[in-house]
Amino acid sequence: MLGAGLIAGCGSDDAETQSIKVGTVAGPETDVMQVAKQIAKDEYNLDIEIVEFTDYVSPNAALADGSLDANAFQHEPYLNSMVEDRGYDFVIAGKTFVYPIGAYSERYDDISNAPDGATIALPNDPSNEGRSLILMHNEGLLELDDPENLEATPVDISDNPHDYEFREIEAAQLPRVLPDVDMAFINNTFAQPAGLSLDDALIKEGPESPYVNLIVTREDKQDDEAIQNLVKAYQSQAVIDKADELFKGAAVPGWE
């Protein structure tokens, strides 16, 4: 397993090369990290091995057991819920982008056309489910007991005037179930690879969203030069340009 320690570098200048493993979620976010990887190599002599995952749980488990040195996929409410639930010793190393969540439908082109009793699919991880319900609350589609509760679930709905039925689905599977439901809340991480544009969302978060994604590491590595250089490489104009290309303007830099 590659760590964050120094290993002998190659080349005539005898420079030392640092090497770290960074976890990402497969898809365009990994493509963005590929740009940061090149910048890290060119500017900081840092080799980044990108490890791709297809869910939101495994990257934190791998970071906790030492298989990764950092990961870049989650926002702070989700991080906090995982730390509270599993006791992870994690810290925030830097910010990446806000990837707005939106509600998509193959049956309706306006939220007002969704019928009473509509079936709505929600991501089943605690913070993104709450994020979706809060967005519905803010749109006046339902009422929550506490609209500030970032981990709200359907049991926290105090008024459901349209009698919506909810299905809780793993986030990565939501694009696949879209044809089977009236509406699905899909994070842009999974919406973009499925050919869904944020412009097509019936309702969506704006740039004021507090759900900025993060580069996360373990507490014992927060001062490592390699982690700091990873953050600097990521927070660069080339990375912004790549994200803008891939996400069509739907990725908002969270560090500016």
VOBA-1610 file (N, C-alpha, C; in pm, whole numbers, padded with zeros to 5 digits, always signed):
BEGIN
Met+00085-00120+00000Met+00000+00000+00000Met+00088+00123+00000Leu+00058+00219-00087Leu+00134+00342-00091Leu+00091+00433+00023Gly+00184+00494+00088Gly+00153+00587+00195Gly+00190+00727+00155Ala+00190+00817+00251Ala+00223+00955+00223Ala+00370+00982+00248Gly+00444+00881+00284Gly+00584+00901+00314Gly+00665+00924+00190Leu+00789+00967+00208Leu+00876+00995+00096Leu+00938+00866+00046Ile+00945+00855-00087Ile+01017+00746-00147Ile+01117+00804-00244Ala+01219+00727-00274Ala+01324+00781-00359Ala+01268+00817-00495Gly+01300+00938-00543Gly+01251+00982-00672Gly+01343+00941-00784Cys+01291+00941-00905Cys+01368+00907-01022Cys+01409+01035-01093Gly+01512+01028-01173Gly+01554+01142-01252Gly+01691+01189-01211Ser+01750+01267-01296Ser+01887+01309-01274Ser+01902+01411-01164Asp+01790+01478-01128Asp+01802+01580-01024Asp+01792+01523-00885Asp+01773+01391-00875Asp+01766+01323-00745Asp+01658+01381-00654Ala+01557+01442-00714Ala+01448+01497-00633Ala+01370+01383-00570Glu+01313+01411-00454Glu+01232+01311-00387Glu+01087+01328-00429Thr+01021+01216-00447Thr+00881+01215-00490Thr+00794+01164-00377Gln+00687+01237-00350Gln+00588+01190-00253Gln+00478+01117-00328Ser+00415+01023-00260Ser+00311+00942-00324Ser+00198+00918-00227Ile+00075+00943-00272Ile-00043+00922-00188Ile-00153+00856-00269Lys-00246+00791-00197Lys-00366+00734-00256Lys-00486+00820-00218Val-00566+00854-00318Val-00683+00939-00297Val-00806+00869-00353Gly-00912+00859-00273Gly-01036+00796-00315Gly-01133+00896-00376Thr-01196+00856-00486Thr-01299+00937-00551Thr-01416+00846-00588Val-01528+00908-00622Val-01642+00833-00675Val-01629+00830-00827Ala-01645+00712-00885Ala-01627+00695-01030Ala-01720+00788-01107Gly-01667+00844-01215Gly-01744+00936-01296Gly-01669+01066-01317Pro-01740+01174-01344Pro-01673+01300-01375Pro-01589+01357-01261Glu-01624+01328-01135Glu-01541+01377-01025Glu-01402+01314-01031Thr-01394+01191-01076Thr-01264+01127-01094Thr-01189+01194-01209Asp-01260+01229-01316Asp-01196+01299-01427Asp-01138+01433-01382Val-01208+01501-01293Val-01157+01627-01239Val-01031+01601-01157Met-01032+01495-01076Met-00915+01463-00996Met-00795+01428-01083Gln-00820+01375-01201Gln-00709+01343-01292Gln-00631+01469-01330Val-00701+01581-01345Val-00634+01707-01374Val-00549+01751-01254Ala-00606+01740-01135Ala-00529+01773-01013Ala-00407+01683-01000Lys-00423+01556-01039Lys-00311+01461-01033Lys-00195+01509-01119Gln-00226+01556-01240Gln-00119+01602-01329Gln-00052+01728-01275Ile-00131+01819-01222Ile-00075+01941-01163Ile+00012+01907-01044Ala-00033+01813-00962Ala+00046+01772-00844Ala+00181+01716-00886Lys+00181+01639-00994Lys+00308+01582-01043Lys+00398+01691-01099Asp+00342+01778-01181Asp+00421+01879-01249Asp+00474+01987-01155Glu+00392+02028-01059Glu+00428+02142-00976Glu+00481+02106-00838Tyr+00442+01990-00787Tyr+00480+01955-00650Tyr+00553+01822-00639Asn+00583+01759-00753Asn+00652+01629-00754Asn+00578+01528-00665Leu+00446+01533-00674Leu+00360+01446-00594Leu+00289+01348-00686Asp+00308+01221-00662Asp+00237+01116-00736Asp+00107+01083-00663Ile-00003+01095-00735Ile-00134+01062-00678Ile-00187+00937-00747Glu-00218+00836-00668Glu-00288+00719-00721Glu-00436+00736-00687Ile-00518+00742-00789Ile-00662+00760-00770Ile-00729+00624-00759Val-00806+00606-00653Val-00880+00482-00631Val-01029+00515-00643Glu-01096+00452-00739Glu-01236+00482-00767Glu-01331+00392-00687Phe-01441+00451-00642Phe-01546+00378-00572Phe-01680+00406-00640Thr-01778+00323-00613Thr-01910+00340-00673Thr-02018+00365-00569Asp-01978+00392-00446Asp-02075+00420-00340Asp-02016+00526-00248Tyr-02096+00571-00152Tyr-02054+00677-00061Tyr-02000+00627+00072Val-02002+00496+00095Val-01960+00442+00223Val-01815+00392+00220Ser-01781+00319+00115Ser-01649+00257+00107Ser-01532+00354+00111Pro-01541+00475+00049Pro-01424+00564+00054Pro-01385+00605+00196Asn-01483+00618+00285Asn-01450+00652+00423Asn-01395+00532+00499Ala-01451+00414+00471Ala-01398+00294+00535Ala-01253+00272+00494Ala-01222+00295+00367Ala-01085+00276+00318Ala-00991+00379+00376Leu-01038+00501+00395Leu-00956+00604+00458Leu-00928+00567+00603Ala-01030+00518+00671Ala-01014+00483+00812Ala-00918+00368+00833Asp-00917+00269+00743Asp-00830+00153+00763Asp-00691+00171+00704Gly-00664+00289+00648Gly-00531+00318+00597Gly-00509+00282+00451Ser-00611+00231+00383Ser-00596+00199+00241Ser-00585+00325+00156Leu-00638+00436+00208Leu-00628+00566+00141Leu-00560+00665+00234Asp-00502+00768+00173Asp-00447+00880+00250Asp-00543+00997+00256Ala-00636+01003+00161Ala-00737+01109+00157Ala-00849+01062+00066Asn-00962+01128+00074Asn-01068+01108-00024Asn-01131+01241-00058Ala-01200+01245-00171Ala-01263+01369-00217Ala-01395+01333-00284Phe-01503+01335-00204Phe-01634+01298-00260Phe-01752+01348-00179Gln-01731+01392-00055Gln-01843+01413+00037Gln-01849+01557+00085His-01970+01599+00124His-01987+01730+00184His-01985+01717+00337Glu-01980+01831+00403Glu-01960+01829+00548Glu-02075+01765+00626Pro-02202+01789+00592Pro-02307+01720+00668Pro-02294+01568+00661Tyr-02259+01515+00544Tyr-02241+01370+00533Tyr-02119+01326+00613Leu-02010+01401+00602Leu-01891+01368+00680Leu-01923+01365+00830Asn-01994+01466+00876Asn-02026+01472+01019Asn-02111+01353+01063Ser-02205+01313+00977Ser-02290+01199+01014Ser-02209+01070+01020Met-02113+01053+00929Met-02030+00933+00928Met-01935+00931+01049Val-01880+01047+01083Val-01792+01056+01199Val-01870+01024+01326Glu-01992+01077+01335Glu-02073+01052+01455Glu-02114+00906+01463Asp-02153+00847+01350Asp-02202+00710+01350Asp-02090+00608+01370Arg-01972+00634+01313Arg-01866+00533+01309Arg-01740+00571+01384Gly-01736+00691+01439Gly-01622+00731+01519Gly-01495+00755+01442Tyr-01506+00788+01313Tyr-01387+00813+01232Tyr-01309+00934+01284Asp-01177+00924+01276Asp-01088+01031+01319Asp-01045+01111+01197Phe-01141+01182+01136Phe-01119+01252+01010Phe-01116+01403+01031Val-01046+01470+00940Val-01043+01616+00940Val-01057+01664+00795Ile-01101+01788+00781Ile-01115+01850+00650Ile-00982+01911+00610Ala-00930+01869+00494Ala-00804+01924+00444Ala-00829+02042+00350Gly-00941+02042+00279Gly-00971+02150+00186Gly-01108+02130+00123Lys-01153+02232+00050Lys-01283+02229-00015Lys-01265+02204-00165Thr-01368+02141-00226Thr-01366+02121-00371Thr-01484+02199-00432Phe-01588+02131-00474Phe-01699+02196-00543Phe-01833+02167-00475Val-01927+02255-00498Val-02068+02227-00470Val-02126+02161-00595Tyr-02182+02041-00577Tyr-02250+01970-00686Tyr-02398+01968-00651Pro-02476+02061-00703Pro-02616+02072-00660Pro-02696+01945-00683Ile-02787+01918-00593Ile-02880+01806-00610Ile-03007+01859-00677Gly-03069+01775-00758Gly-03191+01817-00826Gly-03291+01704-00832Ala-03417+01738-00858Ala-03523+01640-00875Ala-03551+01625-01024Tyr-03542+01501-01072Tyr-03557+01473-01215Tyr-03679+01383-01238Ser-03734+01395-01358Ser-03849+01312-01394Ser-03846+01284-01544Glu-03883+01162-01580Glu-03902+01128-01721Glu-04049+01139-01761Arg-04133+01172-01665Arg-04277+01176-01690Arg-04333+01319-01695Tyr-04268+01411-01627Tyr-04321+01546-01614Tyr-04211+01647-01639Asp-04249+01761-01697Asp-04151+01867-01724Asp-04168+01986-01631Asp-04259+01973-01536Asp-04280+02079-01438Asp-04329+02015-01309Ile-04280+02063-01197Ile-04315+02002-01069Ile-04465+02011-01042Ser-04530+02113-01098Ser-04674+02129-01075Ser-04756+02020-01144Asn-04695+01951-01240Asn-04767+01845-01311Asn-04761+01710-01240Ala-04674+01698-01142Ala-04665+01572-01067Ala-04794+01553-00987Pro-04857+01437-00998Pro-04988+01419-00936Pro-04978+01392-00786Asp-05089+01408-00718Asp-05097+01362-00580Asp-05072+01211-00578Gly-05003+01166-00475Gly-04969+01026-00465Gly-04848+00985-00546Ala-04776+01082-00604Ala-04658+01053-00685Ala-04553+00979-00603Thr-04482+00889-00669Thr-04373+00815-00605Thr-04243+00890-00628Ile-04173+00921-00520Ile-04052+01000-00526Ile-03938+00920-00466Ala-03830+00905-00542Ala-03712+00833-00495Ala-03614+00930-00431Leu-03563+00890-00315Leu-03468+00972-00240Leu-03339+00895-00219Pro-03224+00964-00216Pro-03100+00894-00179Pro-03110+00848-00035Asn-03061+00728-00006Asn-03083+00670+00126Asn-02973+00700+00227Asp-02871+00777+00187Asp-02771+00815+00288Asp-02826+00933+00367Pro-02792+00941+00497Pro-02862+01032+00587Pro-02865+01178+00543Ser-02752+01234+00505Ser-02752+01378+00478Ser-02814+01412+00344Asn-02791+01330+00240Asn-02850+01362+00110Asn-03001+01340+00108Glu-03049+01250+00190Glu-03194+01234+00201Glu-03254+01358+00266Gly-03192+01402+00374Gly-03238+01524+00439Gly-03228+01645+00347Arg-03121+01650+00271Arg-03100+01758+00174Arg-03216+01764+00074Ser-03260+01649+00028Ser-03371+01643-00068Ser-03501+01689-00005Leu-03528+01641+00117Leu-03653+01678+00183Leu-03657+01826+00219Ile-03541+01880+00259Ile-03535+02023+00289Ile-03564+02105+00164Leu-03513+02058+00050Leu-03540+02128-00076Leu-03690+02124-00107Met-03754+02011-00083Met-03899+02001-00104Met-03974+02092-00008His-03927+02097+00117His-03988+02187+00216His-03977+02332+00169Asn-03858+02370+00122Asn-03836+02508+00079Asn-03920+02544-00043Glu-03957+02441-00122Glu-04041+02464-00241Glu-04190+02461-00206Gly-04223+02436-00079Gly-04363+02432-00037Gly-04435+02305-00073Leu-04361+02199-00104Leu-04422+02073-00145Leu-04462+01987-00026Leu-04398+02011+00087Leu-04430+01940+00210Leu-04378+02023+00326Glu-04408+01980+00447Glu-04357+02048+00566Glu-04282+01949+00654Leu-04167+01991+00701Leu-04088+01911+00794Leu-04107+01961+00936Asp-04095+01870+01031Asp-04099+01911+01172Asp-03992+02015+01200Asp-03873+01990+01149Asp-03759+02079+01169Asp-03683+02093+01039Pro-03707+02200+00962Pro-03640+02217+00834Pro-03490+02242+00845Glu-03439+02256+00968Glu-03296+02271+00989Glu-03228+02137+01015Asn-03307+02031+01025Asn-03253+01898+01052Asn-03195+01840+00923Leu-03062+01839+00914Leu-02996+01796+00792Leu-03007+01646+00768Glu-03055+01572+00868Glu-03069+01427+00852Glu-03216+01387+00858Ala-03302+01473+00811Ala-03445+01444+00809Ala-03472+01324+00718Thr-03573+01246+00755Thr-03621+01134+00675Thr-03772+01151+00659Pro-03837+01067+00580Pro-03982+01082+00564Pro-04061+01078+00695Val-04009+01016+00799Val-04083+01014+00926Val-04086+01151+00991Asp-04001+01243+00944Asp-03995+01378+01000Asp-04084+01476+00923Ile-04164+01425+00830Ile-04257+01509+00756Ile-04382+01531+00840Ser-04412+01657+00868Ser-04530+01688+00949Ser-04655+01707+00865Asp-04638+01743+00738Asp-04754+01761+00650Asp-04713+01722+00508Asn-04789+01627+00452Asn-04763+01577+00317Asn-04892+01596+00236Pro-04920+01722+00198Pro-05051+01751+00138Pro-05076+01682+00004His-04968+01640-00064His-04985+01573-00194His-04977+01421-00183Asp-04969+01373-00059Asp-04966+01228-00035Asp-04854+01159-00115Tyr-04739+01222-00121Tyr-04627+01161-00191Tyr-04586+01031-00122Glu-04547+00935-00203Glu-04489+00812-00151Glu-04339+00816-00179Phe-04261+00772-00080Phe-04116+00785-00091Phe-04050+00647-00097Arg-03951+00636-00185Arg-03865+00518-00192Arg-03722+00562-00164Glu-03660+00496-00068Glu-03522+00530-00031Glu-03427+00435-00105Ile-03340+00492-00189Ile-03257+00415-00282Ile-03112+00458-00267Glu-03020+00364-00285Glu-02878+00399-00286Glu-02853+00503-00395Ala-02776+00606-00362Ala-02760+00721-00451Ala-02715+00682-00591Ala-02621+00589-00601Ala-02569+00551-00733Ala-02673+00482-00820Gln-02778+00428-00759Gln-02881+00355-00833Gln-02997+00444-00878Leu-03000+00567-00833Leu-03115+00653-00861Leu-03139+00677-01010Pro-03034+00701-01092Pro-03063+00717-01236Pro-03129+00595-01297Arg-03098+00475-01246Arg-03155+00353-01302Arg-03302+00336-01268Val-03343+00388-01152Val-03483+00372-01113Val-03570+00487-01162Leu-03507+00588-01223Leu-03584+00705-01267Leu-03704+00669-01354Pro-03692+00572-01448Pro-03810+00539-01529Pro-03925+00478-01450Asp-03895+00429-01330Asp-03996+00356-01252Asp-04065+00443-01148Val-04025+00568-01136Val-04084+00656-01036Val-04128+00786-01104Asp-04204+00865-01031Asp-04247+00993-01087Asp-04137+01098-01082Met-04052+01087-00981Met-03947+01186-00963Met-03838+01126-00876Ala-03713+01163-00902Ala-03601+01114-00821Ala-03504+01229-00794Phe-03458+01237-00671Phe-03356+01335-00634Phe-03219+01272-00657Ile-03142+01331-00749Ile-03015+01273-00789Ile-02905+01376-00776Asn-02802+01339-00700Asn-02685+01425-00687Asn-02617+01438-00822Asn-02560+01554-00850Asn-02498+01577-00981Asn-02383+01481-01009Thr-02324+01424-00904Thr-02219+01323-00922Thr-02269+01208-01008Phe-02394+01170-00989Phe-02451+01058-01063Phe-02544+01104-01177Ala-02594+01225-01168Ala-02683+01275-01273Ala-02608+01298-01403Gln-02492+01362-01394Gln-02417+01397-01515Gln-02378+01274-01597Pro-02320+01168-01536Pro-02286+01049-01616Pro-02407+00981-01679Ala-02524+01002-01618Ala-02647+00942-01672Ala-02711+01027-01781Gly-02645+01135-01820Gly-02697+01221-01925Gly-02802+01319-01879Leu-02809+01343-01748Leu-02906+01436-01692Leu-02839+01572-01669Ser-02900+01676-01718Ser-02848+01811-01699Ser-02924+01880-01587Leu-02850+01955-01507Leu-02914+02028-01398Leu-03021+02123-01452Asp-03005+02167-01576Asp-03106+02255-01637Asp-03240+02183-01652Asp-03237+02050-01655Asp-03360+01972-01672Asp-03428+01939-01540Ala-03364+01969-01429Ala-03421+01935-01299Ala-03548+02016-01273Leu-03648+01949-01218Leu-03774+02017-01186Leu-03755+02117-01073Ile-03676+02080-00974Ile-03633+02171-00868Ile-03487+02139-00838Lys-03413+02238-00794Lys-03270+02217-00772Lys-03216+02320-00673Glu-03102+02286-00615Glu-03033+02378-00527Glu-02967+02489-00609Gly-02949+02602-00545Gly-02878+02713-00608Gly-02734+02718-00560Pro-02658+02815-00607Pro-02516+02826-00568Pro-02496+02858-00421Glu-02602+02894-00351Glu-02590+02924-00208Glu-02588+02798-00121Ser-02596+02682-00184Ser-02600+02556-00110Ser-02481+02542-00016Pro-02505+02499+00107Pro-02395+02477+00202Pro-02323+02344+00181Tyr-02366+02267+00082Tyr-02315+02132+00067Tyr-02191+02128-00024Val-02088+02200+00016Val-01965+02198-00061Val-01890+02068-00032Asn-01838+02005-00135Asn-01760+01883-00117Asn-01621+01912-00065Leu-01559+01809-00010Leu-01437+01828+00068Leu-01328+01728+00030Ile-01204+01768+00053Ile-01092+01674+00059Ile-01073+01641+00207Val-01082+01512+00238Val-01080+01467+00378Val-00961+01374+00400Thr-00900+01386+00515Thr-00790+01297+00551Thr-00805+01257+00697Arg-00715+01171+00745Arg-00716+01135+00887Arg-00644+01244+00966Glu-00678+01254+01094Glu-00621+01359+01177Glu-00469+01351+01182Asp-00413+01229+01178Asp-00268+01216+01188Asp-00196+01262+01061Lys-00270+01286+00952Lys-00208+01327+00826Lys-00238+01471+00787Gln-00312+01543+00870Gln-00359+01674+00828Gln-00246+01774+00804Asp-00130+01753+00864Asp-00018+01845+00845Asp+00084+01795+00745Asp+00057+01680+00681Asp+00152+01626+00585Asp+00162+01718+00463Glu+00283+01739+00418Glu+00305+01823+00301Glu+00234+01767+00178Ala+00230+01635+00166Ala+00165+01573+00050Ala+00016+01608+00046Ile-00050+01607+00161Ile-00192+01641+00167Ile-00212+01788+00132Gln-00127+01874+00184Gln-00138+02016+00154Gln-00116+02044+00006Asn-00023+01972-00056Asn+00001+01990-00199Asn-00113+01934-00284Leu-00176+01828-00236Leu-00295+01777-00303Leu-00402+01886-00309Val-00424+01952-00197Val-00525+02058-00191Val-00488+02172-00286Lys-00363+02213-00285Lys-00320+02322-00372Lys-00336+02284-00520Ala-00302+02161-00553Ala-00316+02117-00691Ala-00463+02115-00733Tyr-00549+02074-00641Tyr-00691+02068-00672Tyr-00751+02207-00687Gln-00715+02296-00601Gln-00774+02430-00602Gln-00700+02519-00702Ser-00709+02480-00828Ser-00637+02548-00935Ser-00732+02580-01049Gln-00690+02672-01135Gln-00776+02714-01246Gln-00799+02600-01344Ala-00697+02517-01366Ala-00714+02405-01459Ala-00822+02309-01412Val-00831+02288-01281Val-00934+02201-01226Val-01072+02266-01241Ile-01081+02396-01217Ile-01208+02468-01238Ile-01253+02454-01383Asp-01159+02471-01475Asp-01192+02463-01617Asp-01243+02324-01655Lys-01180+02219-01600Lys-01223+02083-01630Lys-01362+02056-01573Ala-01385+02101-01450Ala-01516+02082-01389Ala-01624+02155-01466Asp-01592+02275-01514Asp-01689+02352-01592Asp-01722+02280-01722Glu-01621+02220-01784Glu-01642+02143-01907Glu-01731+02021-01883Leu-01703+01949-01775Leu-01775+01824-01750Leu-01915+01846-01695Phe-01928+01945-01608Phe-02056+01965-01539Phe-02139+02078-01598Lys-02090+02135-01709Lys-02167+02239-01780Lys-02206+02354-01689Gly-02113+02395-01605Gly-02137+02507-01515Gly-02207+02470-01387Ala-02237+02342-01365Ala-02312+02301-01246Ala-02220+02264-01129Ala-02090+02281-01146Ala-01996+02260-01035Ala-01944+02397-00993Val-01973+02433-00870Val-01938+02567-00820Val-01818+02555-00727Pro-01704+02622-00758Pro-01586+02613-00670Pro-01622+02656-00529Gly-01586+02575-00432Gly-01622+02603-00294Gly-01515+02673-00215Trp-01401+02700-00277Trp-01290+02759-00202Trp-01269+02906-00239Glu-01350+02959-00330Glu-01329+03097-00374Glu-01415+03193-00295
//
